[in-house]
Amino acid sequence: QLSFFLDLICWTIEISTKSLFWTVQFRNTKTMESVWTQAVSTASKVGVDLAAAVDVESPMTWALVALVGLYVIRKVVQQSFNMIDTICNRTYIYNICWEDPAVDHQILKIQKNDVIFRICSAGDIVLDYAIEGPSKIVICDMNQHQLWLFELKIRMLRDPKLSYDEWWAIWGSSDVAVAMKVWKRMRHTMSGGGRMWWDGRIERVFRKGFATSGSTGFAAQYVIPWLMYVVGFNIKEWAETGFAHAYVSENYHVIQRSAWWFRQMFPSILAPFAGVPPNQIGPEFYTVEFYEGILREIFMDPDFGAHNYFYRFYYEKGYKDQSCCPRTLKKECFEALVANAGCFEWHHATVQETMERVKPNSFTKLVLLDHMDWMPNAMVHEEWVALQRASVPGAQCLWRSAFTHMDDKPFFNNLDITDLSPKWYSKDRVKMYPGTFMANMPKDPFPFVDEALSPCQRASFARKVKTTTKMILHPLTAGKISAHGDKMSAFYAAQAKGYDAVRENMLVGRPEMMSGFGPIKNGHTWLDVGGGTGRNVHYLRAQLDLFERIIVLDICPELLQIGKENATRSFTPEQCEKIRWVCLDINSKNVREELAKHLSNDINRGFDTISFSYSLSMIPKWEEALFSAKSLMSDDGRVIISDFDSYTENGDSIKDFLIRSWYAQDGVRIEAKTRKFIKEQVFPDDKFTVSKARFQRKLAKVSIPHYVACCRKGTITSPQGVRRPSYNDLKKAN
């Protein structure tokens, strides 16, 4: 497990050699020789004085040396290579899974006819699932070594001569003699890659102890004991008390000290060994309270000694007996485990790639672990499109997260998510993930967001330069116009033809907003407020046939005309017939009556999706516009918004003043209070589900803040995948 440090050692030797070479060259320069001699003499004297002052017998001295060493290693690792990739290229990260299968069973209630998907990790939890006898279990992992670890377990279970005593000796006691005996007997059944990899490792892994293998085993063997020594936590003494709850209560200060050290070490040093990429390390990871809460939940559990085999596995370097071990190692489960060892199919692939390989409508239950934490919204969206294709309507989807909410990814607004954390976190023995979530897969398709411009929306370089110039010079060339509609026409008329091509890199929140559009049912209705050229319609070009009506509403006729022309050139006549281009103000008194004309004169039909794409900040009476949109929502409707944002939460910094002043020249209003007004005044929590994602994207090397908000009425997705309003009295939702 130390092999991944070879690259680090080689890199250090190379740097040292080069440094020595240049040092020699420097010394050979006669003009600098006296300077060198004097510097060496002074440094030597300082070094001798410091060495004499150091108390080498003090534990704190060695703790300080170790801390400095870890800091140096961290800096070298950050500058030389990606630690997680290096680990995955050499070995597995997890030797046991860090999720509690007992919680999974309570939530999923696995049946004989279930087809289950799960990310592999160490493979012991999918083995636990197999005890229940499901029809099939499909697993995948991007780390080939995790799959080879799982394959080793499966091939052993499929060995007809395997006895329970051998199974326990290998995976419970790490008995190298038994491991080698069984390996020689079933080695030929392994895949070529797996056989070659284990040939050079299996004896060493079980001789040193399976619990010390993998990067987590390395951290548990070397880093954690050092940390416990530093904080003064005598684990051996605690173990001798039978891991008594009273012992931890009396020594609670060690939890507080450990939390402080974890705050310093985990985000920068320990995270790669635990398989946590930088993307997954949120603000919570930089607070002592976060770690103290987790450690308190783990070690203050009165049943820790009796049932928490996860952490005892690392301390005891295996399992002492069946009283505290996984179900997969219990004698009463061995027969079922062997009988169901043939239900597995595994793939060295990403989740999305695996979903694209299997038959459509395969899975009834999916367990996604926490991998979506580090994925950007667009990648999560694409993966769920593939997940929906491979799952039956209503399939149970369970995942965990290092975070307690999913607001940072707009796509999750397509799901009716149940937060299981309040009920199950206290019962989860691992306590590694504060967030546990579940959703039923909806029957209606997720939005398929195609970000590419339609051919007719593209523009030549000259057109882009001309449009950009007019946009920049508009504040200097525009006259005094009072009416809002006339202002918009004056601003956009000259830009209309090149508008989409130029604005594509400026209005970067639009794809994120469309990601939370909501499942698109047959007969879907959509009102795009301030839709102008209809750019948003082109995002969903692949699903236009599902819509009953799309209304692009704008007060600038020049943009609407360009939008209508582009639609005619891009879509079929039948699809164009579904789209209406309406020049009208959202705040008009007769807006409902005018829009009803395009909805078969059904004034109460409403819209399933209403969007404001960088238009809300340009509407003078934007508060009224939000309430007007709210009144136009259907029974299960939603309002989605993307727009420019402030840099800070309250919008009171110098940067906020500068960006506010710059955009005000074009009639764009940027105020932090908009977000608060949306959530508290228009769409209160007791009647609506509201999420907000804030992010920054660079434009001409300047980070520009944006936000995406989704405000939707409560809905429930049934076990059959059918979505329905969650309110008994639908009028209360307004």
N, C-alpha and C positions, 0 to 999 in steps of 0.2 A: 504493500500500500504506500510505500515511500517512493515508488518508482517515478511518480510524476514530478519529483523534485530534481530529477536528473537534468531537465532542461534548465532549471534555475541554477544549478551548480555549474553547468557548462557556460551559461551566460555570464556568471560571476567570474569564472576563470578567464573567459575571453576579455572581459572589461579589465580585469586585474593585469593581464598580460600586456594589453595595449597601454595601460597606465604606466607599467614598469618600463616599457619600451620608450615612451615619450619622456619619462623621468630620466632615463639614461642619456637620451639625446640632449635633454636640458642640461644635465650635469656636464656633458662634454663641451658645452659652450664656455669658453674661457672667461668671457666677460661676465658671466653670471655665476661662476664657480664659487666666488667668495660669498655671494648672496645665499647660495644653496647651503654652504657649510654653516653659515650663521643661522639659517632657518632650521636646519636639522638639529643643531646644538640647542637652540632655544626650545624646540618641540620636545626633544629628549628630556630636557630638564623639567619642563612642565609635566610631561608624562610620568616621570619618576616621582615628582611631588604628589600628583594625583593618586598614583598607585599606593603611595605610602599612607595617604589619608583615607583610603577605602577600607571599610571593615568587611573583609571577605567572609567572616563567620556569620554575619547578619543575614537572616532570611530575606529581609527587605532589599538588601543589595542584590541578591540573586533574582528577586522578583522584578527589580528595576531593570536588570540586565535582560531578563526574559521579555519584558515589555518593550524595551528598545529593540530587541531582536525581532519581535513580531512586527513592530512598526517598520523596520527596514525591509523585512520580507514583504510586507504589504505594499510598500512603495515599489519594490523591484517587480513584484507580480503585476501591479497595475501598469507599469511602463513596458513590460516585456511581453506578456501574453495574457490571454483571457483564461483565468484559472478554471472556470467551469468547463470550458471546451477542452482544456488540457486533461482534466480529470476524466471526462467522458471518453476521450480518445484512448485512455489507458485502462480504466477500470470502471466499476459501477459506483454510484454514489451511495445508494441505500442498500443496507444488508437486511433491514426489516422495514416494513411500511410504517409511516407515521400518521396513519388514520386508524380510528377504532372501528373494527368490523362489527362489534356489538351494536354500535349506533347505526351503522349501515343496515343491519338486519332489521332493526326496529322500524326504520324509515321505509325501506324498500319492500320488506315482506316477500322475499323471493319465492316464486312458485315453479312447479315442474315445467311449465310451458314457456318460461321466460327465456329470452335471448338477451344476454347482458353484454354491454361494452364497458371496459374500464382501462385506464392507463395502467401499465404494468407495475412500475416501481420495483419493489423487491419480489413481487409475485405472491406473497403469503396471504394477502387478503382475497385475491381471486381464488386461491385454493380454499379459503374459508367459505366463499360463495358456493364452490363446487360441492361442498358437503350437503347442501340443500337439494342437489340434483337438478339444476336448471337444464333446459334443452341444449344451450350452447353458451359459451363465454368467449368473446373476442377481445384480445388485448393488443396494445401497441406501445411502443416506446421509441424515442429518438436515440436513446443510448443503447447500442447493440449489446453492451456488457450486462445491462439489466436483463435483457431478454435471454442471454446465455445463462445467467443465474437462474432465471425462471425455468429455462429448458432443462437445466440439470435436475431440478426438483421433479419436473414432470416425467423425464425419462426414468428417473429412479422409481417413481410411483408406478410406471408402466412395466417395470421389471417384474415378471411373474414370481421371481424368487424372493422379492423384498419382503422382509418381516417387519413387524412393528418395532421390535427391539433395535433393528438396524436403522430404521427411520429416526427413532428417538436418539440413538447414539450419534448419528451424523448431525442432525439439525438441532438437537437439544443439548447434547454434551460435547459436540465438536470432537468426536473421537476419530483421530486421523487414521487409525488402523482399519476401522470399519468403513470409513469413507473410501479409502483406497481399495478395499476388498470389493465394495459395491461398484465403484468406478470401473475397475477392470472387467467386471461382469457385464456392465451395460454401456461401456464407453462407445462401442460400435454403433449404438442407436442414436448418438448425438449427431447434429449437423456438422458439416466439415469445419466451419468456422468455430463453432462452439467446442468441438473436440480439440482442435489445435490450441485454442485459448486456455482451456482448462488443463490440458496436458502439462503445461509449464507452471501451473499455479495451484492445483487442487491440493497437493500434498502440503505446500507451504501455508495455504489458507487455513486448513483444518489443524495443522500442527500448531500454528500460532494462536488459533482460536477464531472461529467464524465471526464472533462478535467484534473482532478488531479489524475485519476486512472492509473494503470500501472506504470512501472518504469520510463517511460518518463514523465508521469504526476507528479510523485514524484520529479524528477529533476527540472521540470518547476516550481513547487510550492515552493520548498525550496532552491535549489542550485542556480538557475539562478537569482532570486531576490537578493540573497546575493551578487552575482557577480556584478550585475548592481549597487548595492549600493557602492561596493568597487571602481568601476571605475567611479562613479559619473554620471551614466546615469539615468536621471529621466524619466522613461518610461511613467509615468502618465502625465507628462507635455507634452511629445511628443504626446501622445494619444489625449490630449485636442486640439492640433493643427490639428487634423485629420490625424495624422501620416505624417505630411508635410515633403517633401523632403528637404526643406530649413533648417529645424530644425537640421537634421542630418548633413547637409553640414557645418552648423555653429559650430557643436559640433563634428567634425570628430575625435577629439582626443579620444573620448570615444570608437570609433571603434578600434583605435590603442591600447588603454589600454586593451580592451576586448580581442583582439587577443593575447596579451602577456599572459593574465590570462588563456585563453583557451589552449595555448601552454603548460602551466604548469599543468593544471588540466585534460584536456580531455584524453590524452593517459593513465593516471594512475588512474583517479578517475571517470570521467564522462562516459568513453567509455562503461563499462558494462551496465549502465542505458539506453544507447542508442542502446544496442544490438550489439556493435562492439567488436568482439573477438580480442585477441592480434595479431592473424595472419594477421588481416586486417590493422593493424596500421603500415604503411610503413614510410619511411624517411620523407615524406611530413608532417606527423603529428607532427614532432618535429621541425618545423620551424614556426616562427611567421607569415611569409609572407603567408603561406597556409591559416591560419585562417583569416588573414586580408582580403585576396582576397574574401573568402566566405562571410564574414560579410559585406564587401563593396557591393558585388553584391546583397545581400539581402536588406540591409537597405537604400542603395542609389537608389533603384528602385523607380522612380517617381510614379508608380502605386501601391506601397506597401499598402497604406491605402484602396484603392478601391478594390483590387483583391486578396491580399495575405492572404487568410483565414487560412493558415497553422499556422503561428506564432501568428496571432491575436487570434486563438482558445485558445492558452495557456494563453495569457495575459488577455483576456476577459472571461476566464473560460467557453467557449462555443461560440455560434454564436448569435450576437445581432439581426440580421434580415437577410432576404434573399439577401440583396445587396452584402454580402461578406460571402459566404458559399459554400460548395460543391454542385455539381449538384444533388446529391442524396437527398438533403434536399430542393430543389426548388419545388414549387407547380406544375409547369408545367411538371416536370419529374416524379411526384409521380405515375401517372397512368401507365406509361410504366414500372416503377420499380416494381410495384406490379404484373403487367401482366407477367413479365419475371423472377419473383422470383423462378420459378420452374426449371430453366435451370442449377442449380448448382449441383455439386458432389464434396464432400470434403473428404480428406484422412489425417489421423494423421500418417505421414510418411515423409521420405526424398523425394527429387525430384526423385532420381533413383528408389526408391521403388515404387513410384507412377507410373512412366513410365513402370515399369515391371508388373503392375497390369492391366493397360488399354489395349484395343485392339490395335494391330499394325496399323500404318498409321491413327491415330486418329486426331492429332492436325494440324491445319493450322497456328496457331499463338501461340508463347510461350514467356512469360515474366518472366525472371529469376532473376530480382532484382540484388543485389550485392553479393549474397551468395558465388559465386565462388572466391571472393577475398581471403577468408580464407582457401580455400581448396588446398591441394597439387596437383601437376599436374596429378598424377596417378588417384586421385579421380575425378578430372574434366574430364579426359579421359573416365573413366568408366561411368560417368553420361551421357556424350554426346553420347556414344554408345547406351545407353538406350533411350535417347531423340530421336535419329535418328530412332530407331525401332518404336517409338510411334508416329512419325510425318510423314506427307506426304512429298514427295520430293519437295523442294522449300519452305517449311514452313518458315515463318518469325520468327526469334529469336531475341528478344530485351533484353538487360541487361544493368545494370549500374555498375559503379565501382568507388571506391575511388581513383583509379589511372587513368592516362591518356593514358596508353598503356598496352598491354597484353603480352609483350615479356617474362615475367618471367615464363610463362607456355608454353612449346613447343607445346602442343596439339593444341593451337589456330592457328597454321600454317596449319591445315586441313581446315580452313574456310576462305572464302573471306569476311573479316570484313570491314564494313563501319563505320568509326568514325563519329558519328553524333554530337559530342560535340561542334565543332565550330559553327554549325548551331543552336543547340537547347539549349545549356547550358544557354545562356543569356535569353531565353524565359521560362526556367524552374523556377517556383516561389519558389521552395524549396531550390535549389542551394546546395543540400547536396552532390551530386556526380559529381565530375569533368569529369568523363568519361561516355559517353553514346554510346553504340555500337549495331550494328545490322548485322545479317548475314542470308542468305538463306540456308536452310538445303540441303546439296548436296545429289544427288541421289546415287552416288557411296559410298560404305560402308567405314566407318572410319577403320583404322588399328586396329585389335584386338591383343593387345600385351600380349602374355602369357609368363610371366617371369620365369616360372618353367623350369628347365633343362629337356631335354629329358632323359629318363633312361640311354641311352648309353653315355651321357655326364657326368654322375655322376662318382665319384671316391671314393675309400676307403680312410680311414684316412692315411694309410701308403703311398698310392699313392700321396696324397696331401702333406704329409711331404717331400717325396722324390722330388716332383716337386718344392716345395717352396725352398728346400735346394739348388737345382741346379740353381734356378733363382737367389738366393742371392749370391751364390759363383761364378756365371758366370764371373764377372769382374776380379776375381783372377785366374780363370782357363782357360779363353779364350786366345788364341794366337793372334798374330797380323794379322788381315785380312783387306784387303783394299776394296774389292768389296762389295757393299751394299747387294747384294743378298746372298753372302757367309756369311756375318755378320749375317743376319737374320736367315739363316739355322743353323749356329753355335749356335745362341742364343736359337732358338725355337725347334730344333730337339729333344733335350733331354727332353723338357717339353711338347711335343705335346699331349701325351696320357692323361695327367692330366691337360692340359691347361685350358679348359673351367671351370672345377670345382674350380680350384685355383683362376683364374682371375675374377670369378663372383662377388666377394666382392670388387675387386679393380677397375674394370671398370664400376662404378655404373651409369655413364652417358648414357650408351647404351639404357636402357629402355626409358629414357627421350627423346633421339634422335629418337627412333623408334615411339614414341608417335606423332611426327611431320612428319611421313612418307608421309602423304597425302592420300586422298581418293583413294582406290584401284579399278581401273576400270577393266573391262574384257579386257584381252590382255595387262595388265600392264607390263612394263619392268623395271628391277632393276639391277644396277651395284654396287656391294659391294666392294669398293677398300680397299685392305688390309684385306679382310674378313676372311682369314686363315681357321679356322675350321668350318666356316659357322654358328657360334653361332647366328648371327642376323637372319638367315633364320628360325631358330627354334622359334624365337619370333612370327613369323607370320604363324606358322604351320597350323592354322585353316583356312587360306585364300590362300594357295598355288595354289589351283585350278583356281584362278582368273588370275594368271600370264601367260603371253606368254613366257617370258624368264627371268631367274635370272642368272646373271654371278657373281661368286665369284672370284675376281681377287687378286692374291697374288704372291710374288716372292719367297715364301718359300714352296717348294713342299711337305715337311713333314707335314705341317699344312693342306695343301689342301687334302692330302691323308687321314688324319684323318677325315676331314670334309666330304669327299665323303663316307667314310665308315659309319660315323654316320648318314648321310642322307639315305643311303641304309637301315639301321636298323630302321629308324624312320618314313620314308615316303613311300607312295605307289610307285610302279614302274612308274606310269603316272606322279606323282609329281617329282620324281627323274629325269625324262626325261626333265623336264623344267629347271633343274639346270645344269649349266656348270661350271666346275672348271678349271680356266685358270691361268697358271703360266706365268705372264707377268708383266712388269713394266708399270705403268700408264703413264710414261714419254717417253715410246718408240715412235720412229718416226712413226711407222706403227700401232699404237694402234687402230686407227679408223678402218683400214682395217682388222685387226685381230679380233676385236670384231664384225664387220659386218658379219663375217662368222657364228656367232651364232645368228644373227638377220635376217635370210633368205636372207643374202647378201645385205640387204638394208642399204647402208652406211649412208643414211640421216635419218634413223628411230630415232636414239637417244634413250636415256633412260628417263623414267618418274621420276625415283628416283635414285640418285647416293649418296652413303653413304661413309663416312670416320669415322670408329669407332676406335678411339685411334690409328689410323694409320698415320694421317697427321703429327704428331709430330715425327714420325720415318722415314719420307721420306726426304732424304738430300735436294733435290730440290723441296721443298714443294710448292713454289710459282708456278713453272711450273705445278705441279700436279693439282693445283686448276684451272689454265687456261685450262689444258687438260680436266678436268671434265666439265668445263663450255662449252667447244666446243662439248661435247657429250650429252648435255641436249636435250630433246625433246621439242616440241613447248610449252608445259605446264609443263616442267620438273622442278625439284628442286634438290639442293645439300644440304644434311644434314650432320652435323659434330658433333661429340662428342670427347672431348679430355681433357687432363689435362690443368689447367689454372694457372695463377699467383694469389697470394693472393690479391695484390693491383691492381688498374686499370692500372698503368704504370709498375708494376713488379719491383720496385726499393727498396723494403724493405729487411731487413735482412732475414726474413722468405722466401722471394722469392729467395734469393741467396742460401739458404740452400736446398730448394726443387729442385731448378734447378740443383744444384751440385749432389744431390742424384740420381735423375732420369737420369742424363747424363751418369752415369755408365752403364746404359742399352741402351744407344743410343737414349734416349727420349729427345727431345728438347722442353723446356717450355719457351715461350717468349710471353710477353703481346702484342707485335706488330702484332702477328698473327691475333688477332681479328680485329684490325684496318685495316690490309691489306685485309682481307676478305671483309669487308664492303666498303672500299673506293677504292680499286684498282681492285678487281675482280668482285664484284657485286654492282656497284654503285646504289644509291637510285632512280635515274631517270629511271632505266630499270628493277630493281629487288626489291622485298620485302625481307628485311633482318631482322631477329630477333635474339637476343642473350640472353640466360639465363645463369647466373652464380650462382653457389652454391657450398657449401662445404659439404662433407660427411666424417664421421670418419672412419679411418682404424687403428686398434690397438690403439685406443684412441687418434689418431692424426688427426686433420681436414685436409683433402686434397681437394684443389680447383679443380673444373671441370667447363667446359662450354659446352653448346649446341648451335649450330648455324644452322639456316635454311635459305637458300637463294633460292628464287623461282621466276620464271617468273610470270608476272602479269596474273591473271585469273579472270574471272567473273562467279559467279553462278547465273543462270537465275531463274526466279520465278518457273520454272519447275524442278529445282535442277540440271540442266545440266551445267557442268563446261566447259568453253572454254577460249582460250587465249584472253587477253584484248588488244593485239597489232594488229593493222591492217596489218602491214608489219612484219611478224614473224621474218624475218632476222635481224630486228633492235634489237631484244631481245638478240642477241649474241654480 
